[in-house]
């Protein structure tokens, strides 16, 4: 099932209830003093961060959501009922954009008001004075306010696993965590970010990038956004590559084009699937990749050799704890 990580729709606060003109009624006195109550406040609009990566799905295809309007004032100076607030639940890590504002919801249960409900109008009781004992004035409730809202999920993960399609990212994630990412011998097996947890660290398997991804090719920039929050990048290059240096540089160039800050993150380079070649070829490929990724840490791994996975994992844990 496709991950919904971006939605756009209109949200509106509730209109304030109108104040009313009313008169107190007493036995033997057909018309007493003013008794018109104030209108209720319209519902406000809030967003709340929740630990549910699928929370945006409920808003897919929706064009508009609205808080409840306040009710009109009532007789005998009774206040109209306030409208119910609209609370939008979004995944932790969602960025909310509207007008010229941006709200980053990175903490669970974080609740932020984005629109105030309309204030209720005054009933005629409010206008009573020594010189005006039978006022007929009242005010209307303040109108609702609407904005076009965009909610964009940026997956909160500690370590992002990146690389060209079929570099072994999903296999690694499945090996080190309880993830059950789809694996196959064809490009774009992973079409949504997969998350896994190991040693208390959240890993995100980012869908395979290709040349031109920053311009929208392949799976495009849709998933580059998910790398922004990671603290460390785990850059995987398959030993099957005809040119490991070219593959590594291609991904680095796409990161730079999308957001140069991505290239400044801590990075560990991994030569994967090393069980598929003999030692001589492995040595040759390793030397190529080491030269290309100068000053980067380089590990060789294969999911069939648990010791190579553990060595990488231990280094990632150590590096993460220092960040």
Secondary structure as UniProt FT lines:
FT   STRAND          6..12
FT   TURN            27..28
FT   STRAND          45..50
FT   TURN            53..54
FT   HELIX           55..59
FT   TURN            60..61
FT   STRAND          64..66
FT   TURN            75..77
FT   STRAND          86..91
FT   TURN            92..93
FT   STRAND          94..98
FT   TURN            99..100
FT   STRAND          101..105
FT   TURN            108..109
FT   STRAND          111..115
FT   HELIX           124..127
FT   TURN            130..131
FT   TURN            133..134
FT   STRAND          146..153
FT   STRAND          159..162
FT   TURN            165..166
FT   HELIX           169..176
FT   TURN            187..188
FT   STRAND          194..198
FT   TURN            199..200
FT   STRAND          201..205
FT   TURN            211..212
FT   HELIX           213..215
FT   TURN            218..219
FT   HELIX           220..222
FT   HELIX           224..227
FT   TURN            228..229
FT   STRAND          232..238
FT   TURN            239..240
FT   HELIX           244..258
FT   HELIX           260..264
FT   STRAND          266..272
FT   HELIX           274..276
FT   HELIX           279..292
FT   TURN            293..295
FT   STRAND          297..300
FT   TURN            303..304
FT   HELIX           306..322
//
